[in-house]
Amino acid sequence: MYLTIQAIVLRVTDYNDRDALLTVLSRNHGKLTIKARGLRRKNSPLIAPCQLLAYGEFTLFEYRGQYTINEAHSIELFQSLRRDLTRLSLGTYFAQAAELISQEDLPNPELQSLLLNSLYALSKLGLPEPLVKAVFELRAACLAGYTPDLYGCHICGSQNPDRFDLSAGQLECRGCHVGSGGIRMPVTPGLLEAMRYICLCDPKRLFGFQVGEGTLEQLGQLSEAYLTTQLERGFSALDFYKSLLI
């Protein structure tokens, strides 16, 4: 049976001297593992569409639950991203997070759109890396099932909370805090407004807001901490990206 999908490559793993295995994220079939025969050969026609972060159309042959690429064509390679090591490492972090969040054969069009839009924002819109990173992290947390409660202090209901509980994903006031468990980060009205926008806005307007430099720094720290806390793991590409900023 043949299946045609549009997917983005999340990971490429050597299979043998000639072949490789791709982990891809498709719109209608979720995460798939597919075999790319001859990919490691010189001048293979699959090299461009099968590289990391490439978005393409793949015709797959399915046999006993295993997929093999019959034909592949590039749709978007994000070439400008590949010429900048810092942005490429950030995009790779996005792919690693998307791979962890997505599930085999479970459609997740919102996650694919988020990943593609974030890569587009990095490569073609010229948006600040910290902004794209923060938006991806917070929205990805929502798509993974960890949408934070941003309506007010979860204890007293105040609309002016000043702290965010990373583990519980809840806001609270300093005076309402009970106990010592969990890690809390400070929030300001501007930061809270940005968080609400990212979590609740139309996906097509995800990058349609601006924040000051100070708020952006706070947003970046909180979004990264929240995503990694909820997923309970770190990412090698994130560590490499941060090492390039030192």
ABEGO torsion letter per residue (X at the ends): XBBBBBBBBABBBBABAABBBBBBBBAAAEBBBBBBBGAABBGBAAAAAABBGBBBBBBBBBBGGBBBBABBBBABAGAAAAABAAAAAAAAAAAAAAAAABBBGBBBAAAAAAAAAAAAAAAAAGBBAAAAAAAAAAAAAAAAGABBBAAEBAAAGBABBABBBAAAGBBBBAAABBEABEBBBBBBAAAAAAAAAAAABBAAAAAABBBBAAAAAAAAAAAAAAAAAAAGBBBAAAAAAAAAAX
